[in-house]
Amino acid sequence: MSRTSSLIKAPARYLIDLLPSSLLEKIENLVQKQLGKGSGAWSTTHEAKVIYQFVQELNIRNVIAIDAGANVGNWSAEILKFIPEASIFAFEPSAVAFNQLSDRFKSDLRVKISKSALGESTSDAILYSDQGGSGLGSLTKRRLQHFGIEFNFSEHITVERLDSWIEKNKIQERPNVLKMDVEGHELEVLTGAKDLIADLQLIQFEFGGSNIDTKTFFQDFWYFFQENNFILYRVTPRKRILVKNYSEQDEVFRPTNYIAVRK
């Protein structure tokens, strides 16, 4: 460290030491959100805009997207605003959310809906949540009592392996965009899409508190995408940030959106 740098940092440290912990926590919260950490639920419109920007940059002519964990279809609706010619396969296992999703797109031939979850293998499973149609629905019974939320609602669902679903339904044109918001089970979706990975150009996923319950870490995603020839960007309220290298500082379990882009 240079002498000049030391002279600058010394008074900065002194001033920081004078600040109360409560103020430092507020500053930390603000800085993290500006870096995208914790701003994952900020704006579906912004998420779709970033996808659109990458579609333009990569010159993807025919967008065929998978919306895994579609809930009531907000992401799909926003994508279609930016890319009207896109085709979307939306997956939603919750009966309440599926009915709303179906009603929303019943006259839109661009969106095809499946009442199932996506995962590592085709099987029967239980979807847990705080209430029917909840955006918190997960294949893991999460511990959220510290937020005053009880996961007392459950329903039997079907889980599909994406590769098998594509083959079973004879999908001719391979999807090139994948969005995942499946409350901690994103890696299982990727495992079930091994045959499709080579065709995907963009993969959007959320990382956050649900990954505590499923015991998955950002490091797992980092290595997966490195091994499959993708680079990672964090979506922020201001711009996208290239995640050049893995760091333990990335293990922030607040809703954060990432986009993996084919190299």
C-alpha positions as CSV (number, residue, x, y, z in Angstrom):
1,M,0.0,0.0,0.0
2,S,1.4,3.4,-0.9
3,R,1.9,6.2,1.7
4,T,-0.7,8.4,-0.1
5,S,-3.3,5.6,0.1
6,S,-2.6,5.1,3.8
7,L,-2.9,8.8,4.5
8,I,-6.3,8.8,2.8
9,K,-7.7,5.6,4.4
10,A,-6.6,6.6,8.0
11,P,-9.0,9.5,8.4
12,A,-11.8,7.6,6.5
13,R,-11.4,4.8,9.1
14,Y,-11.5,7.3,11.9
15,L,-14.8,8.9,10.6
16,I,-16.4,5.4,10.1
17,D,-15.5,4.5,13.7
18,L,-17.5,7.6,14.8
19,L,-20.7,6.4,13.1
20,P,-23.2,4.4,15.1
21,S,-23.8,0.8,14.1
22,S,-27.4,1.5,13.1
23,L,-26.3,4.1,10.5
24,L,-23.6,1.8,9.2
25,E,-26.2,-1.0,8.7
26,K,-28.4,1.5,6.7
27,I,-25.4,2.4,4.6
28,E,-24.6,-1.3,4.1
29,N,-28.2,-2.0,3.0
30,L,-28.2,0.9,0.6
31,V,-24.8,0.0,-1.0
32,Q,-25.8,-3.7,-1.3
33,K,-29.0,-2.8,-3.1
34,Q,-27.2,-0.5,-5.5
35,L,-25.0,-3.5,-6.3
36,G,-28.1,-5.6,-6.9
37,K,-27.8,-7.6,-3.7
38,G,-31.3,-7.5,-2.3
39,S,-33.0,-5.7,-5.2
40,G,-34.2,-8.9,-6.9
41,A,-37.9,-8.2,-6.3
42,W,-37.4,-4.6,-7.4
43,S,-38.9,-4.6,-10.9
44,T,-39.9,-7.4,-13.3
45,T,-40.0,-4.7,-16.0
46,H,-36.3,-4.0,-15.4
47,E,-35.5,-7.7,-15.5
48,A,-37.2,-8.1,-18.9
49,K,-35.5,-5.0,-20.2
50,V,-32.1,-6.4,-19.4
51,I,-33.0,-9.7,-21.2
52,Y,-34.1,-7.6,-24.2
53,Q,-30.8,-5.7,-24.2
54,F,-28.8,-9.0,-24.2
55,V,-31.1,-10.4,-27.0
56,Q,-30.2,-7.3,-29.1
57,E,-26.5,-7.6,-28.3
58,L,-26.3,-11.3,-29.0
59,N,-28.5,-10.9,-32.1
60,I,-30.9,-13.6,-31.1
61,R,-33.5,-13.6,-33.9
62,N,-36.1,-15.9,-32.6
63,V,-36.6,-15.9,-28.9
64,I,-38.1,-19.1,-27.4
65,A,-38.2,-18.8,-23.6
66,I,-38.8,-21.1,-20.7
67,D,-40.5,-19.4,-17.7
68,A,-39.8,-21.8,-14.8
69,G,-41.9,-20.7,-11.8
70,A,-44.1,-18.4,-13.8
71,N,-46.6,-17.8,-10.9
72,V,-49.2,-15.5,-12.5
73,G,-47.1,-14.6,-15.5
74,N,-45.6,-11.2,-14.8
75,W,-42.2,-12.0,-16.3
76,S,-43.8,-13.5,-19.4
77,A,-46.0,-10.5,-19.9
78,E,-43.1,-8.1,-19.6
79,I,-40.9,-10.1,-22.0
80,L,-43.7,-10.0,-24.6
81,K,-43.9,-6.2,-24.2
82,F,-40.2,-5.9,-25.1
83,I,-40.1,-8.8,-27.6
84,P,-43.7,-9.2,-29.0
85,E,-42.6,-12.0,-31.4
86,A,-41.2,-14.2,-28.6
87,S,-42.6,-17.6,-27.8
88,I,-42.9,-18.7,-24.2
89,F,-43.4,-22.0,-22.4
90,A,-44.5,-21.2,-18.9
91,F,-44.4,-23.7,-16.0
92,E,-46.5,-23.2,-12.8
93,P,-47.4,-26.1,-10.5
94,S,-49.6,-24.2,-8.0
95,A,-53.3,-24.7,-8.8
96,V,-54.3,-21.2,-7.8
97,A,-51.5,-19.5,-9.7
98,F,-51.9,-21.8,-12.7
99,N,-55.6,-20.9,-13.0
100,Q,-54.7,-17.2,-13.0
101,L,-51.9,-17.7,-15.4
102,S,-54.1,-19.7,-17.8
103,D,-56.8,-17.0,-17.7
104,R,-54.3,-14.3,-18.3
105,F,-52.9,-15.8,-21.5
106,K,-55.9,-17.9,-22.7
107,S,-56.2,-15.8,-25.9
108,D,-52.4,-15.5,-26.4
109,L,-51.0,-18.2,-28.7
110,R,-47.4,-17.0,-27.9
111,V,-47.7,-18.5,-24.4
112,K,-48.1,-22.2,-23.8
113,I,-48.7,-23.2,-20.1
114,S,-47.8,-26.4,-18.2
115,K,-49.2,-27.2,-14.8
116,S,-45.9,-28.6,-13.4
117,A,-42.7,-27.7,-11.8
118,L,-39.3,-28.2,-13.4
119,G,-36.6,-30.2,-11.7
120,E,-33.9,-32.7,-11.8
121,S,-36.2,-35.7,-12.6
122,T,-39.8,-36.4,-13.5
123,S,-41.6,-37.3,-10.3
124,D,-44.5,-36.5,-7.9
125,A,-43.7,-34.0,-5.2
126,I,-45.2,-31.6,-2.6
127,L,-45.3,-27.8,-3.1
128,Y,-45.1,-26.0,0.2
129,S,-46.2,-22.4,0.7
130,D,-47.9,-20.0,3.1
131,Q,-51.1,-20.0,0.9
132,G,-52.3,-21.2,-2.4
133,G,-50.8,-19.3,-5.4
134,S,-48.1,-17.7,-3.2
135,G,-44.9,-16.5,-5.0
136,L,-43.0,-18.2,-2.1
137,G,-44.1,-21.7,-3.2
138,S,-41.2,-24.1,-2.9
139,L,-40.4,-27.9,-3.1
140,T,-38.7,-27.3,0.3
141,K,-40.7,-26.5,3.4
142,R,-38.9,-23.3,4.3
143,R,-38.4,-21.9,7.8
144,L,-39.8,-18.3,7.7
145,Q,-41.2,-17.9,11.2
146,H,-38.7,-15.1,11.8
147,F,-40.7,-13.2,9.2
148,G,-44.0,-14.2,10.7
149,I,-44.6,-16.5,7.8
150,E,-45.8,-20.1,8.3
151,F,-45.4,-22.7,5.5
152,N,-48.6,-24.5,6.5
153,F,-50.1,-24.9,3.0
154,S,-49.2,-27.8,0.7
155,E,-50.4,-29.4,-2.5
156,H,-49.4,-32.5,-4.5
157,I,-47.8,-31.6,-7.9
158,T,-45.9,-33.0,-10.8
159,V,-42.2,-32.2,-11.4
160,E,-40.9,-32.5,-15.0
161,R,-37.3,-32.9,-16.2
162,L,-37.0,-30.2,-18.9
163,D,-35.1,-32.3,-21.3
164,S,-37.7,-35.1,-21.1
165,W,-40.6,-32.6,-21.4
166,I,-39.1,-31.1,-24.6
167,E,-38.7,-34.6,-26.0
168,K,-42.2,-35.8,-24.9
169,N,-43.9,-32.7,-26.4
170,K,-41.8,-32.9,-29.6
171,I,-40.6,-29.3,-29.4
172,Q,-38.9,-28.7,-32.7
173,E,-37.3,-25.3,-32.1
174,R,-35.0,-25.4,-29.1
175,P,-35.5,-22.8,-26.4
176,N,-32.7,-20.3,-26.1
177,V,-33.7,-18.3,-23.0
178,L,-34.4,-19.7,-19.6
179,K,-35.8,-17.8,-16.6
180,M,-35.9,-19.5,-13.2
181,D,-37.7,-18.4,-10.1
182,V,-38.3,-21.7,-8.3
183,E,-37.4,-20.7,-4.7
184,G,-34.1,-22.4,-4.2
185,H,-34.4,-25.3,-6.7
186,E,-32.7,-23.6,-9.6
187,L,-29.7,-25.9,-9.7
188,E,-32.1,-28.9,-10.0
189,V,-33.8,-27.3,-13.0
190,L,-30.4,-26.9,-14.6
191,T,-29.5,-30.5,-13.9
192,G,-32.7,-31.6,-15.6
193,A,-31.8,-29.5,-18.7
194,K,-28.4,-30.9,-19.4
195,D,-29.3,-31.7,-23.1
196,L,-30.7,-28.2,-23.5
197,I,-27.8,-26.2,-21.9
198,A,-25.8,-26.0,-25.2
199,D,-28.7,-24.3,-26.9
200,L,-29.4,-21.7,-24.2
201,Q,-28.0,-18.2,-24.8
202,L,-29.4,-16.5,-21.7
203,I,-30.3,-17.9,-18.3
204,Q,-31.9,-15.6,-15.7
205,F,-32.2,-16.8,-12.1
206,E,-32.8,-15.5,-8.6
207,F,-30.5,-16.2,-5.7
208,G,-31.7,-15.4,-2.1
209,G,-33.1,-16.6,1.1
210,S,-34.6,-19.8,-0.3
211,N,-31.1,-21.0,-1.0
212,I,-30.5,-21.1,2.7
213,D,-33.3,-23.6,3.1
214,T,-32.0,-25.7,0.1
215,K,-28.4,-25.5,1.2
216,T,-27.2,-24.2,-2.2
217,F,-24.7,-21.4,-2.6
218,F,-23.7,-18.9,-5.2
219,Q,-20.4,-20.8,-5.5
220,D,-22.4,-23.7,-6.9
221,F,-23.9,-21.5,-9.6
222,W,-20.5,-19.9,-10.4
223,Y,-18.8,-23.2,-11.1
224,F,-21.8,-24.6,-13.0
225,F,-21.8,-21.6,-15.4
226,Q,-18.0,-21.6,-15.7
227,E,-18.1,-25.2,-16.7
228,N,-20.8,-24.7,-19.2
229,N,-19.3,-21.7,-21.0
230,F,-21.3,-18.8,-19.6
231,I,-20.4,-15.5,-18.0
232,L,-22.4,-14.1,-15.1
233,Y,-23.9,-10.6,-14.6
234,R,-25.7,-9.3,-11.6
235,V,-28.8,-7.2,-12.3
236,T,-28.9,-3.9,-10.4
237,P,-31.3,-0.9,-10.3
238,R,-28.7,1.1,-12.3
239,K,-27.0,-1.3,-14.6
240,R,-25.7,-4.9,-15.0
241,I,-22.5,-5.8,-13.2
242,L,-20.1,-8.4,-14.6
243,V,-19.2,-10.9,-11.9
244,K,-15.6,-11.5,-13.0
245,N,-14.6,-13.9,-10.2
246,Y,-16.2,-15.7,-7.4
247,S,-16.0,-14.2,-4.0
248,E,-17.5,-15.1,-0.6
249,Q,-18.9,-11.6,-0.7
250,D,-21.4,-12.9,-3.3
251,E,-23.0,-15.2,-0.7
252,V,-25.6,-12.6,0.1
253,F,-29.0,-14.4,0.8
254,R,-31.2,-11.5,-0.2
255,P,-33.3,-11.7,-3.4
256,T,-30.7,-11.0,-6.2
257,N,-31.2,-11.5,-9.9
258,Y,-28.4,-12.8,-12.1
259,I,-28.2,-13.4,-15.9
260,A,-25.8,-16.0,-17.3
261,V,-24.8,-15.2,-20.9
262,R,-23.3,-17.6,-23.4
263,K,-19.6,-16.7,-24.1
